[in-house]
Amino acid sequence: MKATQNNSQRVKKITIIALFCAMSFIISVILPIKVMFLTLDFKDTISAICGMFFGPAAGLFCAVVVPFIEFLYSDTGVYGLIMNLLSSIAFVGVSTLIYKYKKSIWGAVAGLVSGACVTVAVMLVANLFVTPYYMGVTQEAVIELIPKVIFPFNLVKSILNASITMLIYKPVSKVLKRMGVSKNNSVSVNSDGAVLTQNKTRSLAVALVSAVVMILAFLVLFFVLGGKLA
């Protein structure tokens, strides 16, 4: 009986991870936002949620598979593949790894903020060495774009991915649990009423802050950086 239950959970897990990959790809196709030669999408949000629920390995699986699928139809070629992989692996890998060892609201916040910071740093370096070949310009020309476009774009992109993940992870997690999907490395929850009330208050506060940050980031994206739906 136990072996049957384990097999059932394994099948559910594989199926849900595949659905996360599919959703991540679909979002990257239907909701891209262009800022000059850069493209913002929200596939990393889906991969991060997958990794927070099932563990970093599952999140990184989505973060790697989806860019390769995009590569098959994208007009950015190898350049787009490299930049997508670096961005997704940095954000999803760091945020989910920290959350794995600190499963709490503050662990999620710390993981997502750290993932956002690492992503910005990685993409600044990547743009210095990869973008000159893609655009056919000198490294000095790319350096001039860093304060005007590259840095603010990647900062806004990382903030949006982090805030949206923080905002929707809990509802998605609850839906998955109701579907009977077990969470990796689950921890025991204190049933004391005061603790639960405190956790709900913290969750609400974090959700409100995430929503405000998300709205501000969207305003900057469209009205300051000149972003537009592709």
N, C-alpha and C positions, 0 to 999 in steps of 0.2 A: 504493500500500500504506500509506504513512504517513498519507495523508488518511483512509483507511478506519479506521485505528487511532485517529486523533484523533476521528473521528465516534463510534466505539464508546465511547471514554472519555467523550465529552461526554454520550452517552445514559446511560451508567452513572452519571455524576455527577448528572444531572438526576433520575434514578430514585431514587438513594440519598437525595438532598436531600428529595425528595417523601416518602420513607419516614420520614425524620427528622421532618418536619412532622407526619405521621400519628401517629408514636409520641408526639411531644410533646403532641398533642391528646388522644390516648387516656389518657396518664398524667394529664393535667389533669382528666379526667373520672372516672377510677376511683380516684385517690389524693388527693383533696382533704382537707386538715386544717383544721378551723375553730378559730379563736381569737376569740371574741366576733364582731364584724362582719367580721373579716379572714379571708382564705382563703389557705392555703399549699399550693402544689403544686410539682411538680418539672419542669415543662415547660422551664424555663430551662436545666436541666442538659442536656437533649437538644439544645437550640439551641446551647448553648456547645460541646458536643462536635462538632456539625456545623460550627460556625465555626472551631474549632481544626484540623479536618481539611481542610476545603475553603476556608477563608479567611473573614474577617469578613463579606463580602457575603452568603455563604450562611447564616451564622449569624443575621445580622440579618433575612434573608428569613424564616427560621423564626420569629424573635422577633416579627415584625410580622404574618405570616399567621395564626398560631395564635390570638392574641387576637381577631382579627376573626371567626374561625370560632366561638370561644367566645361572642362577642357575639350570635350568632344564636340561641342557646338559653339563655344565662345570664339570671338574674333581677336582676342588678346593673346592667344597661343600660349607658348611656354611661359612668357612673362606673367600672364594672368594666373597660370597654374602655380608658379613659384610664390607670387605675392599672396595668393589665396591660402596656400598651405602654411606659409609663415604666420600670417595673421590668425588663422583659425587655430593652429596648433598652440601658438603663444597664449591666446585668450582662453581657449577651452582647457588646455593642459594645466596652466597655472591655477585658474579659478577652481576647477574640480579637484585638483590634487590637495589644495588647502582645505576645501570643504570636506574632503574625505576624512581628514584627521581632526576637524573641528566642526562637528555637525550641530550647528546652532545658527540662529539668525545672524549673530555677529561673525560666525565662521563664514557664512555665505557672503556677507558684506565684505569681509577681509579678502576672501578669495576673488570676488568679482572686481574689487578695486585693484588688487594686485595684478590680476589678469589684464585689466585695462591698461595699467601703467607699463607692464612688460610689453604688451602689444604695441603701444605707442613707440617705445624705445626700439623694439625689433624692426618696426616698419620704417623708422627714420634711417636706421643703418641700411636696411634693405633697399630703400629708395636711392641712397647714395651710390650703391654699387650696381643695382640692377636697372634702374630707370634710365641712366644714360645710354645703355645699349638699346633699350626698347624705343626711346624717343629719338635716338640719334643725335643727342646733344652732349655737351661737356658736363663733367661733374660740377663745375662751377655754376652752370646754369641751373642745375638741380638744387644746389645749395641755396641759390637765390629764391627758389620756390618754397623752401622749407618753412620759413616764418609766415609766408603769405597763404599757402595752400596745404602743403603736405602735413605739417604739424597740426594745424587746427582741424583738418579733415580727419586725421587718425584719432585725435583726441575726442572729437564729437562722435565719431563712429564707435569708439570704445566705450564712451559714456552711455550712448544709446543701447548698445548690446548689454552692458552691465545693468542699467536701470530696467530695461524691459525684462531681462532674465529674473531680476529680483522681484519684479512686479507680478509675473505670471507663474513663477516656479511652484509656489504653494498650491494654487488652484489646480495646476496640471498634476502635481504630486497626489493630491486628494482624489482626483478622477482615476488615476492609475491604481491607487490602493482600493478604490471601490470596485474596480474591475478585477480585483484579486491578484494584481501583480505585486510581488514582494519586492521591497526596496533593499538594495545591497547595503551590507554593513549597518543594518538598522540598529538603533540604540533604544534602550528602555526609556519610557517617558514617565515622569513623576505625575501621579494622578491627583496630587494635592490641588484643591480648587484655586487657592491663591496663586500657585505657580502657573497654572493654566491661564488664569486671568491675566497675569503679568505677561506671559508669552503672547497672548492675543493682542494685548496693548502694544507690545513691542512690534509685533508683526504689522499691525495697523499703521503705526508710526513710520516704520521702514517703507511700507507700501506707499504711503502718502508722499514721503520724501522722494521715493523713486519716481512717482508719477510727476511731481513738480520738476525734478531734474530732467526727466525724459522730455517734457513739454518745452523746457528752456533749450535743451539740446536741439530739438526739431526747429525751433525758432531761429537759432544760430545757423543751423544747416541751410535753411531755405532763404533767410533774409540777410544773412551776413556773408555766407560762403557762396550763395547763388545756386544752391542745389535744385535739381529738377528731376522729376520722374522720367526715367529713360523710356 
